Amino acid sequence: MNNKRLFMVASPILIMFLLACSVLSGGEVNEESSANSVIEPIRQWASTASASSEYGTDGWSAKQATGAPNTTECTDSVNAWASLTYTDGIEWLEVGYDTPVAPTQINIYETYYPGQVVTVEVRDESGNLQTVWQGEAHVESQCPRVFTVDVAGIDYKVTAVRVSLDQSAANYWGEVDAIELVGTP
């Protein structure tokens, strides 16, 4: 069989193969269908943590706020972060995440004397903090509780969340077990 004849036989087969691959992979993507595609949010737990102070080096330390929540009751728990003292004014807990996202929601798992969160900030990839929520400290009757902050208007990616507590309202420790960051990649 000469090369010309081989090309004539192989060409239609090659064209059919390429068309089949195009159809199986979805063919052409028009701008309208890609603009209407929904980007699923990423939900993640903190992988790192630091704090203004810690009640302990293991129990009640900042690292207790990493990972998924593991305190299911309203109780003073070594599995949650607590500051060294509750009388020193504002205390903060900052947690970091593995995947930077544009935030849409922050869920704070408060397990002891909830309601003392007064500021929620996000840290961008350059290290700058921006406040996304502020409020007054109070004692919340629902305990434990998940305090949800819906975030709007931030289109840049963040790597960390900082939560500040004013424990003067309860005159006792407020404890945080976990902080979930929800956002789009």
Secondary structure, 3 states (H helix, E strand, C coil): CCHHHHHHHHHHHHHHHHHHHHHHCCCCCCHHHHHCCCCCCEEEECCEEEECCCCCCCCCCHHHHCCCCCCCCCCCCCCCECCCCCCCCEEEEEEEEEEEEEEEEEEEEEEECCCCEEEEEEEECCCCEEEEEECCCCCCCCCCEEEEEECCCCCCCEEEEEEEEECCCCCCCCEEEEEEEEEEC
